[in-house]
Amino acid sequence: MELLRGAAQRIRRGELRVIIVARNDAEGRWIYQQLREAVPGYRVRGDIKLGSPPRLLLIQPVAVGGES
């Protein structure tokens, strides 16, 4: 759980997106819920993919409209 809290803080600080790789849908939803609860008031954005081993892939959003 501490790893998920740390990841959630990193996601919020960097305004990152996350791909949750989980063994099944229920596990993916549980991980997403833990991330959300770790950063109240912040909307964690991402997707759940099925796969093994379970892991989080953190993705930097792409700048749009010529922003640097």
mmCIF file as Biopython writes it, N, C-alpha, C and O atoms, coordinates in Angstrom:
data_model
#
loop_
_atom_site.group_PDB
_atom_site.id
_atom_site.type_symbol
_atom_site.label_atom_id
_atom_site.label_alt_id
_atom_site.label_comp_id
_atom_site.label_asym_id
_atom_site.label_entity_id
_atom_site.label_seq_id
_atom_site.pdbx_PDB_ins_code
_atom_site.Cartn_x
_atom_site.Cartn_y
_atom_site.Cartn_z
_atom_site.occupancy
_atom_site.B_iso_or_equiv
_atom_site.auth_seq_id
_atom_site.auth_asym_id
_atom_site.pdbx_PDB_model_num
ATOM 1   N N  . MET A ? 1  ? 0.821   -1.190  0.000   1.0 0.0 1  A 1 
ATOM 2   C CA . MET A ? 1  ? 0.000   0.000   0.000   1.0 0.0 1  A 1 
ATOM 3   C C  . MET A ? 1  ? 0.865   1.254   0.000   1.0 0.0 1  A 1 
ATOM 4   O O  . MET A ? 1  ? 0.507   2.247   -0.633  1.0 0.0 1  A 1 
ATOM 5   N N  . GLU A ? 2  ? 1.997   1.225   0.700   1.0 0.0 2  A 1 
ATOM 6   C CA . GLU A ? 2  ? 2.881   2.391   0.742   1.0 0.0 2  A 1 
ATOM 7   C C  . GLU A ? 2  ? 3.428   2.695   -0.651  1.0 0.0 2  A 1 
ATOM 8   O O  . GLU A ? 2  ? 3.591   3.862   -1.006  1.0 0.0 2  A 1 
ATOM 9   N N  . LEU A ? 3  ? 3.710   1.672   -1.435  1.0 0.0 3  A 1 
ATOM 10  C CA . LEU A ? 3  ? 4.185   1.883   -2.801  1.0 0.0 3  A 1 
ATOM 11  C C  . LEU A ? 3  ? 3.122   2.585   -3.642  1.0 0.0 3  A 1 
ATOM 12  O O  . LEU A ? 3  ? 3.434   3.468   -4.440  1.0 0.0 3  A 1 
ATOM 13  N N  . LEU A ? 4  ? 1.864   2.185   -3.454  1.0 0.0 4  A 1 
ATOM 14  C CA . LEU A ? 4  ? 0.784   2.820   -4.216  1.0 0.0 4  A 1 
ATOM 15  C C  . LEU A ? 4  ? 0.603   4.272   -3.797  1.0 0.0 4  A 1 
ATOM 16  O O  . LEU A ? 4  ? 0.339   5.134   -4.636  1.0 0.0 4  A 1 
ATOM 17  N N  . ARG A ? 5  ? 0.745   4.546   -2.499  1.0 0.0 5  A 1 
ATOM 18  C CA . ARG A ? 5  ? 0.638   5.937   -2.023  1.0 0.0 5  A 1 
ATOM 19  C C  . ARG A ? 5  ? 1.743   6.796   -2.631  1.0 0.0 5  A 1 
ATOM 20  O O  . ARG A ? 5  ? 1.496   7.911   -3.090  1.0 0.0 5  A 1 
ATOM 21  N N  . GLY A ? 6  ? 2.954   6.267   -2.626  1.0 0.0 6  A 1 
ATOM 22  C CA . GLY A ? 6  ? 4.081   6.999   -3.214  1.0 0.0 6  A 1 
ATOM 23  C C  . GLY A ? 6  ? 3.877   7.236   -4.702  1.0 0.0 6  A 1 
ATOM 24  O O  . GLY A ? 6  ? 4.173   8.318   -5.210  1.0 0.0 6  A 1 
ATOM 25  N N  . ALA A ? 7  ? 3.375   6.231   -5.397  1.0 0.0 7  A 1 
ATOM 26  C CA . ALA A ? 7  ? 3.113   6.370   -6.830  1.0 0.0 7  A 1 
ATOM 27  C C  . ALA A ? 7  ? 2.038   7.422   -7.074  1.0 0.0 7  A 1 
ATOM 28  O O  . ALA A ? 7  ? 2.149   8.220   -8.005  1.0 0.0 7  A 1 
ATOM 29  N N  . ALA A ? 8  ? 1.001   7.429   -6.243  1.0 0.0 8  A 1 
ATOM 30  C CA . ALA A ? 8  ? -0.084  8.404   -6.389  1.0 0.0 8  A 1 
ATOM 31  C C  . ALA A ? 8  ? 0.442   9.824   -6.204  1.0 0.0 8  A 1 
ATOM 32  O O  . ALA A ? 8  ? 0.048   10.734  -6.933  1.0 0.0 8  A 1 
ATOM 33  N N  . GLN A ? 9  ? 1.334   10.014  -5.227  1.0 0.0 9  A 1 
ATOM 34  C CA . GLN A ? 9  ? 1.925   11.336  -5.000  1.0 0.0 9  A 1 
ATOM 35  C C  . GLN A ? 9  ? 2.751   11.770  -6.222  1.0 0.0 9  A 1 
ATOM 36  O O  . GLN A ? 9  ? 2.700   12.926  -6.644  1.0 0.0 9  A 1 
ATOM 37  N N  . ARG A ? 10 ? 3.495   10.836  -6.766  1.0 0.0 10 A 1 
ATOM 38  C CA . ARG A ? 10 ? 4.308   11.131  -7.959  1.0 0.0 10 A 1 
ATOM 39  C C  . ARG A ? 10 ? 3.422   11.470  -9.154  1.0 0.0 10 A 1 
ATOM 40  O O  . ARG A ? 10 ? 3.733   12.377  -9.926  1.0 0.0 10 A 1 
ATOM 41  N N  . ILE A ? 11 ? 2.315   10.739  -9.304  1.0 0.0 11 A 1 
ATOM 42  C CA . ILE A ? 11 ? 1.368   11.004  -10.391 1.0 0.0 11 A 1 
ATOM 43  C C  . ILE A ? 11 ? 0.814   12.423  -10.258 1.0 0.0 11 A 1 
ATOM 44  O O  . ILE A ? 11 ? 0.733   13.156  -11.244 1.0 0.0 11 A 1 
ATOM 45  N N  . ARG A ? 12 ? 0.436   12.806  -9.051  1.0 0.0 12 A 1 
ATOM 46  C CA . ARG A ? 12 ? -0.124  14.145  -8.843  1.0 0.0 12 A 1 
ATOM 47  C C  . ARG A ? 12 ? 0.932   15.226  -9.084  1.0 0.0 12 A 1 
ATOM 48  O O  . ARG A ? 12 ? 0.669   16.200  -9.788  1.0 0.0 12 A 1 
ATOM 49  N N  . ARG A ? 13 ? 2.122   15.059  -8.505  1.0 0.0 13 A 1 
ATOM 50  C CA . ARG A ? 13 ? 3.190   16.067  -8.657  1.0 0.0 13 A 1 
ATOM 51  C C  . ARG A ? 13 ? 3.526   16.308  -10.121 1.0 0.0 13 A 1 
ATOM 52  O O  . ARG A ? 13 ? 3.684   17.451  -10.549 1.0 0.0 13 A 1 
ATOM 53  N N  . GLY A ? 14 ? 3.635   15.221  -10.888 1.0 0.0 14 A 1 
ATOM 54  C CA . GLY A ? 14 ? 4.025   15.342  -12.295 1.0 0.0 14 A 1 
ATOM 55  C C  . GLY A ? 14 ? 2.857   15.448  -13.250 1.0 0.0 14 A 1 
ATOM 56  O O  . GLY A ? 14 ? 3.048   15.528  -14.463 1.0 0.0 14 A 1 
ATOM 57  N N  . GLU A ? 15 ? 1.625   15.451  -12.702 1.0 0.0 15 A 1 
ATOM 58  C CA . GLU A ? 15 ? 0.419   15.437  -13.529 1.0 0.0 15 A 1 
ATOM 59  C C  . GLU A ? 15 ? 0.526   14.357  -14.603 1.0 0.0 15 A 1 
ATOM 60  O O  . GLU A ? 15 ? 0.262   14.591  -15.783 1.0 0.0 15 A 1 
ATOM 61  N N  . LEU A ? 16 ? 0.920   13.170  -14.155 1.0 0.0 16 A 1 
ATOM 62  C CA . LEU A ? 16 ? 1.140   12.039  -15.053 1.0 0.0 16 A 1 
ATOM 63  C C  . LEU A ? 16 ? -0.150  11.263  -15.288 1.0 0.0 16 A 1 
ATOM 64  O O  . LEU A ? 16 ? -1.108  11.377  -14.524 1.0 0.0 16 A 1 
ATOM 65  N N  . ARG A ? 17 ? -0.159  10.490  -16.334 1.0 0.0 17 A 1 
ATOM 66  C CA . ARG A ? 17 ? -1.213  9.502   -16.571 1.0 0.0 17 A 1 
ATOM 67  C C  . ARG A ? 17 ? -0.642  8.148   -16.166 1.0 0.0 17 A 1 
ATOM 68  O O  . ARG A ? 17 ? 0.574   7.961   -16.114 1.0 0.0 17 A 1 
ATOM 69  N N  . VAL A ? 18 ? -1.537  7.209   -15.881 1.0 0.0 18 A 1 
ATOM 70  C CA . VAL A ? 18 ? -1.076  5.902   -15.417 1.0 0.0 18 A 1 
ATOM 71  C C  . VAL A ? 18 ? -1.777  4.799   -16.202 1.0 0.0 18 A 1 
ATOM 72  O O  . VAL A ? 18 ? -2.974  4.869   -16.480 1.0 0.0 18 A 1 
ATOM 73  N N  . ILE A ? 19 ? -1.008  3.796   -16.545 1.0 0.0 19 A 1 
ATOM 74  C CA . ILE A ? 19 ? -1.596  2.560   -17.069 1.0 0.0 19 A 1 
ATOM 75  C C  . ILE A ? 19 ? -1.400  1.532   -15.975 1.0 0.0 19 A 1 
ATOM 76  O O  . ILE A ? 19 ? -0.276  1.222   -15.580 1.0 0.0 19 A 1 
ATOM 77  N N  . ILE A ? 20 ? -2.510  1.014   -15.497 1.0 0.0 20 A 1 
ATOM 78  C CA . ILE A ? 20 ? -2.494  -0.016  -14.460 1.0 0.0 20 A 1 
ATOM 79  C C  . ILE A ? 20 ? -2.559  -1.357  -15.170 1.0 0.0 20 A 1 
ATOM 80  O O  . ILE A ? 20 ? -3.548  -1.659  -15.839 1.0 0.0 20 A 1 
ATOM 81  N N  . VAL A ? 21 ? -1.530  -2.151  -15.032 1.0 0.0 21 A 1 
ATOM 82  C CA . VAL A ? 21 ? -1.541  -3.508  -15.588 1.0 0.0 21 A 1 
ATOM 83  C C  . VAL A ? 21 ? -1.892  -4.434  -14.429 1.0 0.0 21 A 1 
ATOM 84  O O  . VAL A ? 21 ? -1.178  -4.496  -13.428 1.0 0.0 21 A 1 
ATOM 85  N N  . ALA A ? 22 ? -3.001  -5.152  -14.580 1.0 0.0 22 A 1 
ATOM 86  C CA . ALA A ? 22 ? -3.499  -6.011  -13.505 1.0 0.0 22 A 1 
ATOM 87  C C  . ALA A ? 22 ? -3.888  -7.371  -14.077 1.0 0.0 22 A 1 
ATOM 88  O O  . ALA A ? 22 ? -4.149  -7.513  -15.271 1.0 0.0 22 A 1 
ATOM 89  N N  . ARG A ? 23 ? -3.920  -8.363  -13.194 1.0 0.0 23 A 1 
ATOM 90  C CA . ARG A ? 23 ? -4.250  -9.725  -13.634 1.0 0.0 23 A 1 
ATOM 91  C C  . ARG A ? 23 ? -5.717  -9.884  -13.992 1.0 0.0 23 A 1 
ATOM 92  O O  . ARG A ? 23 ? -6.076  -10.752 -14.788 1.0 0.0 23 A 1 
ATOM 93  N N  . ASN A ? 24 ? -6.571  -9.045  -13.401 1.0 0.0 24 A 1 
ATOM 94  C CA . ASN A ? 24 ? -8.001  -9.086  -13.741 1.0 0.0 24 A 1 
ATOM 95  C C  . ASN A ? 24 ? -8.602  -7.717  -13.458 1.0 0.0 24 A 1 
ATOM 96  O O  . ASN A ? 24 ? -7.957  -6.858  -12.857 1.0 0.0 24 A 1 
ATOM 97  N N  . ASP A ? 25 ? -9.830  -7.521  -13.891 1.0 0.0 25 A 1 
ATOM 98  C CA . ASP A ? 25 ? -10.495 -6.228  -13.768 1.0 0.0 25 A 1 
ATOM 99  C C  . ASP A ? 25 ? -10.649 -5.797  -12.308 1.0 0.0 25 A 1 
ATOM 100 O O  . ASP A ? 25 ? -10.433 -4.633  -11.971 1.0 0.0 25 A 1 
ATOM 101 N N  . ALA A ? 26 ? -11.021 -6.732  -11.457 1.0 0.0 26 A 1 
ATOM 102 C CA . ALA A ? 26 ? -11.223 -6.403  -10.041 1.0 0.0 26 A 1 
ATOM 103 C C  . ALA A ? 26 ? -9.926  -5.901  -9.409  1.0 0.0 26 A 1 
ATOM 104 O O  . ALA A ? 26 ? -9.941  -4.941  -8.639  1.0 0.0 26 A 1 
ATOM 105 N N  . GLU A ? 27 ? -8.811  -6.542  -9.730  1.0 0.0 27 A 1 
ATOM 106 C CA . GLU A ? 27 ? -7.531  -6.108  -9.193  1.0 0.0 27 A 1 
ATOM 107 C C  . GLU A ? 27 ? -7.183  -4.708  -9.707  1.0 0.0 27 A 1 
ATOM 108 O O  . GLU A ? 27 ? -6.712  -3.864  -8.945  1.0 0.0 27 A 1 
ATOM 109 N N  . GLY A ? 28 ? -7.413  -4.468  -10.984 1.0 0.0 28 A 1 
ATOM 110 C CA . GLY A ? 28 ? -7.145  -3.158  -11.566 1.0 0.0 28 A 1 
ATOM 111 C C  . GLY A ? 28 ? -7.975  -2.068  -10.918 1.0 0.0 28 A 1 
ATOM 112 O O  . GLY A ? 28 ? -7.468  -0.985  -10.626 1.0 0.0 28 A 1 
ATOM 113 N N  . ARG A ? 29 ? -9.250  -2.351  -10.692 1.0 0.0 29 A 1 
ATOM 114 C CA . ARG A ? 29 ? -10.124 -1.371  -10.035 1.0 0.0 29 A 1 
ATOM 115 C C  . ARG A ? 29 ? -9.689  -1.128  -8.594  1.0 0.0 29 A 1 
ATOM 116 O O  . ARG A ? 29 ? -9.769  0.003   -8.114  1.0 0.0 29 A 1 
ATOM 117 N N  . TRP A ? 30 ? -9.238  -2.153  -7.904  1.0 0.0 30 A 1 
ATOM 118 C CA . TRP A ? 30 ? -8.767  -1.994  -6.527  1.0 0.0 30 A 1 
ATOM 119 C C  . TRP A ? 30 ? -7.527  -1.100  -6.495  1.0 0.0 30 A 1 
ATOM 120 O O  . TRP A ? 30 ? -7.423  -0.208  -5.653  1.0 0.0 30 A 1 
ATOM 121 N N  . ILE A ? 31 ? -6.592  -1.339  -7.409  1.0 0.0 31 A 1 
ATOM 122 C CA . ILE A ? 31 ? -5.379  -0.515  -7.474  1.0 0.0 31 A 1 
ATOM 123 C C  . ILE A ? 31 ? -5.754  0.938   -7.754  1.0 0.0 31 A 1 
ATOM 124 O O  . ILE A ? 31 ? -5.239  1.852   -7.109  1.0 0.0 31 A 1 
ATOM 125 N N  . TYR A ? 32 ? -6.653  1.149   -8.717  1.0 0.0 32 A 1 
ATOM 126 C CA . TYR A ? 32 ? -7.085  2.510   -9.050  1.0 0.0 32 A 1 
ATOM 127 C C  . TYR A ? 32 ? -7.707  3.187   -7.833  1.0 0.0 32 A 1 
ATOM 128 O O  . TYR A ? 32 ? -7.442  4.361   -7.579  1.0 0.0 32 A 1 
ATOM 129 N N  . GLN A ? 33 ? -8.523  2.467   -7.086  1.0 0.0 33 A 1 
ATOM 130 C CA . GLN A ? 33 ? -9.158  3.015   -5.889  1.0 0.0 33 A 1 
ATOM 131 C C  . GLN A ? 33 ? -8.113  3.421   -4.847  1.0 0.0 33 A 1 
ATOM 132 O O  . GLN A ? 33 ? -8.243  4.464   -4.207  1.0 0.0 33 A 1 
ATOM 133 N N  . GLN A ? 34 ? -7.080  2.595   -4.680  1.0 0.0 34 A 1 
ATOM 134 C CA . GLN A ? 34 ? -6.021  2.926   -3.730  1.0 0.0 34 A 1 
ATOM 135 C C  . GLN A ? 34 ? -5.291  4.199   -4.152  1.0 0.0 34 A 1 
ATOM 136 O O  . GLN A ? 34 ? -4.958  5.036   -3.312  1.0 0.0 34 A 1 
ATOM 137 N N  . LEU A ? 35 ? -5.044  4.341   -5.451  1.0 0.0 35 A 1 
ATOM 138 C CA . LEU A ? 35 ? -4.380  5.548   -5.955  1.0 0.0 35 A 1 
ATOM 139 C C  . LEU A ? 35 ? -5.246  6.776   -5.688  1.0 0.0 35 A 1 
ATOM 140 O O  . LEU A ? 35 ? -4.743  7.804   -5.234  1.0 0.0 35 A 1 
ATOM 141 N N  . ARG A ? 36 ? -6.531  6.676   -5.963  1.0 0.0 36 A 1 
ATOM 142 C CA . ARG A ? 36 ? -7.451  7.805   -5.751  1.0 0.0 36 A 1 
ATOM 143 C C  . ARG A ? 36 ? -7.521  8.208   -4.289  1.0 0.0 36 A 1 
ATOM 144 O O  . ARG A ? 36 ? -7.511  9.396   -3.965  1.0 0.0 36 A 1 
ATOM 145 N N  . GLU A ? 37 ? -7.592  7.220   -3.408  1.0 0.0 37 A 1 
ATOM 146 C CA . GLU A ? 37 ? -7.700  7.521   -1.976  1.0 0.0 37 A 1 
ATOM 147 C C  . GLU A ? 37 ? -6.427  8.161   -1.430  1.0 0.0 37 A 1 
ATOM 148 O O  . GLU A ? 37 ? -6.468  8.866   -0.422  1.0 0.0 37 A 1 
ATOM 149 N N  . ALA A ? 38 ? -5.301  7.920   -2.088  1.0 0.0 38 A 1 
ATOM 150 C CA . ALA A ? 38 ? -4.024  8.456   -1.615  1.0 0.0 38 A 1 
ATOM 151 C C  . ALA A ? 38 ? -3.850  9.942   -1.956  1.0 0.0 38 A 1 
ATOM 152 O O  . ALA A ? 38 ? -3.017  10.624  -1.360  1.0 0.0 38 A 1 
ATOM 153 N N  . VAL A ? 39 ? -4.636  10.437  -2.911  1.0 0.0 39 A 1 
ATOM 154 C CA . VAL A ? 39 ? -4.538  11.848  -3.313  1.0 0.0 39 A 1 
ATOM 155 C C  . VAL A ? 39 ? -5.940  12.460  -3.385  1.0 0.0 39 A 1 
ATOM 156 O O  . VAL A ? 39 ? -6.452  12.710  -4.476  1.0 0.0 39 A 1 
ATOM 157 N N  . PRO A ? 40 ? -6.558  12.702  -2.228  1.0 0.0 40 A 1 
ATOM 158 C CA . PRO A ? 40 ? -7.922  13.240  -2.197  1.0 0.0 40 A 1 
ATOM 159 C C  . PRO A ? 40 ? -8.019  14.553  -2.979  1.0 0.0 40 A 1 
ATOM 160 O O  . PRO A ? 40 ? -7.149  15.418  -2.886  1.0 0.0 40 A 1 
ATOM 161 N N  . GLY A ? 41 ? -9.086  14.673  -3.740  1.0 0.0 41 A 1 
ATOM 162 C CA . GLY A ? 41 ? -9.320  15.892  -4.499  1.0 0.0 41 A 1 
ATOM 163 C C  . GLY A ? 41 ? -8.606  15.937  -5.840  1.0 0.0 41 A 1 
ATOM 164 O O  . GLY A ? 41 ? -8.830  16.864  -6.619  1.0 0.0 41 A 1 
ATOM 165 N N  . TYR A ? 42 ? -7.752  14.962  -6.130  1.0 0.0 42 A 1 
ATOM 166 C CA . TYR A ? 42 ? -7.040  14.916  -7.406  1.0 0.0 42 A 1 
ATOM 167 C C  . TYR A ? 42 ? -7.602  13.772  -8.235  1.0 0.0 42 A 1 
ATOM 168 O O  . TYR A ? 42 ? -7.791  12.667  -7.727  1.0 0.0 42 A 1 
ATOM 169 N N  . ARG A ? 43 ? -7.867  14.032  -9.496  1.0 0.0 43 A 1 
ATOM 170 C CA . ARG A ? 43 ? -8.394  12.981  -10.369 1.0 0.0 43 A 1 
ATOM 171 C C  . ARG A ? 43 ? -7.236  12.249  -11.047 1.0 0.0 43 A 1 
ATOM 172 O O  . ARG A ? 43 ? -6.561  12.796  -11.919 1.0 0.0 43 A 1 
ATOM 173 N N  . VAL A ? 44 ? -7.027  11.021  -10.635 1.0 0.0 44 A 1 
ATOM 174 C CA . VAL A ? 44 ? -6.002  10.182  -11.264 1.0 0.0 44 A 1 
ATOM 175 C C  . VAL A ? 44 ? -6.533  9.777   -12.639 1.0 0.0 44 A 1 
ATOM 176 O O  . VAL A ? 44 ? -7.633  9.238   -12.755 1.0 0.0 44 A 1 
ATOM 177 N N  . ARG A ? 45 ? -5.749  10.039  -13.667 1.0 0.0 45 A 1 
ATOM 178 C CA . ARG A ? 45 ? -6.176  9.722   -15.035 1.0 0.0 45 A 1 
ATOM 179 C C  . ARG A ? 45 ? -5.346  8.563   -15.568 1.0 0.0 45 A 1 
ATOM 180 O O  . ARG A ? 45 ? -4.129  8.507   -15.388 1.0 0.0 45 A 1 
ATOM 181 N N  . GLY A ? 46 ? -6.032  7.649   -16.222 1.0 0.0 46 A 1 
ATOM 182 C CA . GLY A ? 46 ? -5.307  6.523   -16.772 1.0 0.0 46 A 1 
ATOM 183 C C  . GLY A ? 46 ? -6.225  5.451   -17.309 1.0 0.0 46 A 1 
ATOM 184 O O  . GLY A ? 46 ? -7.389  5.700   -17.623 1.0 0.0 46 A 1 
ATOM 185 N N  . ASP A ? 47 ? -5.688  4.270   -17.406 1.0 0.0 47 A 1 
ATOM 186 C CA . ASP A ? 47 ? -6.402  3.150   -18.000 1.0 0.0 47 A 1 
ATOM 187 C C  . ASP A ? 47 ? -5.969  1.871   -17.302 1.0 0.0 47 A 1 
ATOM 188 O O  . ASP A ? 47 ? -4.902  1.807   -16.691 1.0 0.0 47 A 1 
ATOM 189 N N  . ILE A ? 48 ? -6.812  0.861   -17.402 1.0 0.0 48 A 1 
ATOM 190 C CA . ILE A ? 48 ? -6.504  -0.461  -16.852 1.0 0.0 48 A 1 
ATOM 191 C C  . ILE A ? 48 ? -6.337  -1.429  -18.015 1.0 0.0 48 A 1 
ATOM 192 O O  . ILE A ? 48 ? -7.199  -1.527  -18.888 1.0 0.0 48 A 1 
ATOM 193 N N  . LYS A ? 49 ? -5.227  -2.134  -18.014 1.0 0.0 49 A 1 
ATOM 194 C CA . LYS A ? 49 ? -4.963  -3.179  -19.018 1.0 0.0 49 A 1 
ATOM 195 C C  . LYS A ? 49 ? -4.759  -4.488  -18.280 1.0 0.0 49 A 1 
ATOM 196 O O  . LYS A ? 49 ? -4.250  -4.506  -17.159 1.0 0.0 49 A 1 
ATOM 197 N N  . LEU A ? 50 ? -5.158  -5.585  -18.912 1.0 0.0 50 A 1 
ATOM 198 C CA . LEU A ? 50 ? -4.955  -6.897  -18.301 1.0 0.0 50 A 1 
ATOM 199 C C  . LEU A ? 50 ? -3.587  -7.437  -18.687 1.0 0.0 50 A 1 
ATOM 200 O O  . LEU A ? 50 ? -3.175  -7.358  -19.844 1.0 0.0 50 A 1 
ATOM 201 N N  . GLY A ? 51 ? -2.889  -7.988  -17.694 1.0 0.0 51 A 1 
ATOM 202 C CA . GLY A ? 51 ? -1.575  -8.558  -17.947 1.0 0.0 51 A 1 
ATOM 203 C C  . GLY A ? 51 ? -0.930  -8.985  -16.644 1.0 0.0 51 A 1 
ATOM 204 O O  . GLY A ? 51 ? -1.487  -8.782  -15.565 1.0 0.0 51 A 1 
ATOM 205 N N  . SER A ? 52 ? 0.231   -9.569  -16.752 1.0 0.0 52 A 1 
ATOM 206 C CA . SER A ? 52 ? 0.954   -10.030 -15.581 1.0 0.0 52 A 1 
ATOM 207 C C  . SER A ? 52 ? 2.437   -9.850  -15.864 1.0 0.0 52 A 1 
ATOM 208 O O  . SER A ? 52 ? 2.878   -10.082 -16.990 1.0 0.0 52 A 1 
ATOM 209 N N  . PRO A ? 53 ? 3.202   -9.448  -14.888 1.0 0.0 53 A 1 
ATOM 210 C CA . PRO A ? 53 ? 2.856   -9.176  -13.498 1.0 0.0 53 A 1 
ATOM 211 C C  . PRO A ? 53 ? 2.159   -7.822  -13.363 1.0 0.0 53 A 1 
ATOM 212 O O  . PRO A ? 53 ? 2.287   -6.963  -14.236 1.0 0.0 53 A 1 
ATOM 213 N N  . PRO A ? 54 ? 1.417   -7.634  -12.257 1.0 0.0 54 A 1 
ATOM 214 C CA . PRO A ? 54 ? 0.770   -6.343  -12.021 1.0 0.0 54 A 1 
ATOM 215 C C  . PRO A ? 54 ? 1.837   -5.247  -11.897 1.0 0.0 54 A 1 
ATOM 216 O O  . PRO A ? 54 ? 2.883   -5.453  -11.281 1.0 0.0 54 A 1 
ATOM 217 N N  . ARG A ? 55 ? 1.556   -4.082  -12.493 1.0 0.0 55 A 1 
ATOM 218 C CA . ARG A ? 55 ? 2.504   -2.972  -12.427 1.0 0.0 55 A 1 
ATOM 219 C C  . ARG A ? 55 ? 1.813   -1.673  -12.837 1.0 0.0 55 A 1 
ATOM 220 O O  . ARG A ? 55 ? 0.708   -1.675  -13.380 1.0 0.0 55 A 1 
ATOM 221 N N  . LEU A ? 56 ? 2.498   -0.571  -12.561 1.0 0.0 56 A 1 
ATOM 222 C CA . LEU A ? 56 ? 2.022   0.743   -12.973 1.0 0.0 56 A 1 
ATOM 223 C C  . LEU A ? 56 ? 2.994   1.294   -14.005 1.0 0.0 56 A 1 
ATOM 224 O O  . LEU A ? 56 ? 4.209   1.231   -13.816 1.0 0.0 56 A 1 
ATOM 225 N N  . LEU A ? 57 ? 2.466   1.829   -15.085 1.0 0.0 57 A 1 
ATOM 226 C CA . LEU A ? 57 ? 3.281   2.507   -16.086 1.0 0.0 57 A 1 
ATOM 227 C C  . LEU A ? 57 ? 2.891   3.974   -16.028 1.0 0.0 57 A 1 
ATOM 228 O O  . LEU A ? 57 ? 1.744   4.323   -16.309 1.0 0.0 57 A 1 
ATOM 229 N N  . LEU A ? 58 ? 3.835   4.840   -15.665 1.0 0.0 58 A 1 
ATOM 230 C CA . LEU A ? 58 ? 3.557   6.268   -15.542 1.0 0.0 58 A 1 
ATOM 231 C C  . LEU A ? 58 ? 3.959   6.954   -16.837 1.0 0.0 58 A 1 
ATOM 232 O O  . LEU A ? 58 ? 5.050   6.737   -17.362 1.0 0.0 58 A 1 
ATOM 233 N N  . ILE A ? 59 ? 3.052   7.791   -17.342 1.0 0.0 59 A 1 
ATOM 234 C CA . ILE A ? 59 ? 3.247   8.408   -18.654 1.0 0.0 59 A 1 
ATOM 235 C C  . ILE A ? 59 ? 3.126   9.920   -18.547 1.0 0.0 59 A 1 
ATOM 236 O O  . ILE A ? 59 ? 2.166   10.448  -17.985 1.0 0.0 59 A 1 
ATOM 237 N N  . GLN A ? 60 ? 4.114   10.598  -19.095 1.0 0.0 60 A 1 
ATOM 238 C CA . GLN A ? 60 ? 4.088   12.058  -19.152 1.0 0.0 60 A 1 
ATOM 239 C C  . GLN A ? 60 ? 3.107   12.460  -20.251 1.0 0.0 60 A 1 
ATOM 240 O O  . GLN A ? 60 ? 3.222   11.975  -21.377 1.0 0.0 60 A 1 
ATOM 241 N N  . PRO A ? 61 ? 2.141   13.339  -19.950 1.0 0.0 61 A 1 
ATOM 242 C CA . PRO A ? 61 ? 1.209   13.769  -20.996 1.0 0.0 61 A 1 
ATOM 243 C C  . PRO A ? 61 ? 1.942   14.547  -22.098 1.0 0.0 61 A 1 
ATOM 244 O O  . PRO A ? 61 ? 2.936   15.226  -21.838 1.0 0.0 61 A 1 
ATOM 245 N N  . VAL A ? 62 ? 1.443   14.436  -23.306 1.0 0.0 62 A 1 
ATOM 246 C CA . VAL A ? 62 ? 2.034   15.117  -24.446 1.0 0.0 62 A 1 
ATOM 247 C C  . VAL A ? 62 ? 1.528   16.557  -24.472 1.0 0.0 62 A 1 
ATOM 248 O O  . VAL A ? 62 ? 0.327   16.797  -24.348 1.0 0.0 62 A 1 
ATOM 249 N N  . ALA A ? 63 ? 2.443   17.517  -24.633 1.0 0.0 63 A 1 
ATOM 250 C CA . ALA A ? 63 ? 2.046   18.922  -24.742 1.0 0.0 63 A 1 
ATOM 251 C C  . ALA A ? 63 ? 1.304   19.130  -26.054 1.0 0.0 63 A 1 
ATOM 252 O O  . ALA A ? 63 ? 1.671   18.560  -27.081 1.0 0.0 63 A 1 
ATOM 253 N N  . VAL A ? 64 ? 0.264   19.948  -26.013 1.0 0.0 64 A 1 
ATOM 254 C CA . VAL A ? 64 ? -0.550  20.208  -27.206 1.0 0.0 64 A 1 
ATOM 255 C C  . VAL A ? 64 ? -0.482  21.690  -27.569 1.0 0.0 64 A 1 
ATOM 256 O O  . VAL A ? 64 ? -0.260  22.541  -26.708 1.0 0.0 64 A 1 
ATOM 257 N N  . GLY A ? 65 ? -0.672  21.979  -28.823 1.0 0.0 65 A 1 
ATOM 258 C CA . GLY A ? 65 ? -0.760  23.366  -29.251 1.0 0.0 65 A 1 
ATOM 259 C C  . GLY A ? 65 ? 0.549   24.141  -29.165 1.0 0.0 65 A 1 
ATOM 260 O O  . GLY A ? 65 ? 0.540   25.354  -28.956 1.0 0.0 65 A 1 
ATOM 261 N N  . GLY A ? 66 ? 1.672   23.449  -29.325 1.0 0.0 66 A 1 
ATOM 262 C CA . GLY A ? 66 ? 2.954   24.123  -29.348 1.0 0.0 66 A 1 
ATOM 263 C C  . GLY A ? 66 ? 3.491   24.532  -27.980 1.0 0.0 66 A 1 
ATOM 264 O O  . GLY A ? 66 ? 4.448   25.302  -27.899 1.0 0.0 66 A 1 
ATOM 265 N N  . GLU A ? 67 ? 2.885   24.027  -26.902 1.0 0.0 67 A 1 
ATOM 266 C CA . GLU A ? 67 ? 3.389   24.355  -25.577 1.0 0.0 67 A 1 
ATOM 267 C C  . GLU A ? 67 ? 4.740   23.699  -25.358 1.0 0.0 67 A 1 
ATOM 268 O O  . GLU A ? 67 ? 5.011   22.635  -25.913 1.0 0.0 67 A 1 
ATOM 269 N N  . SER A ? 68 ? 5.579   24.315  -24.564 1.0 0.0 68 A 1 
ATOM 270 C CA . SER A ? 68 ? 6.882   23.718  -24.270 1.0 0.0 68 A 1 
ATOM 271 C C  . SER A ? 68 ? 6.956   23.274  -22.841 1.0 0.0 68 A 1 
ATOM 272 O O  . SER A ? 68 ? 7.982   22.746  -22.411 1.0 0.0 68 A 1 
#
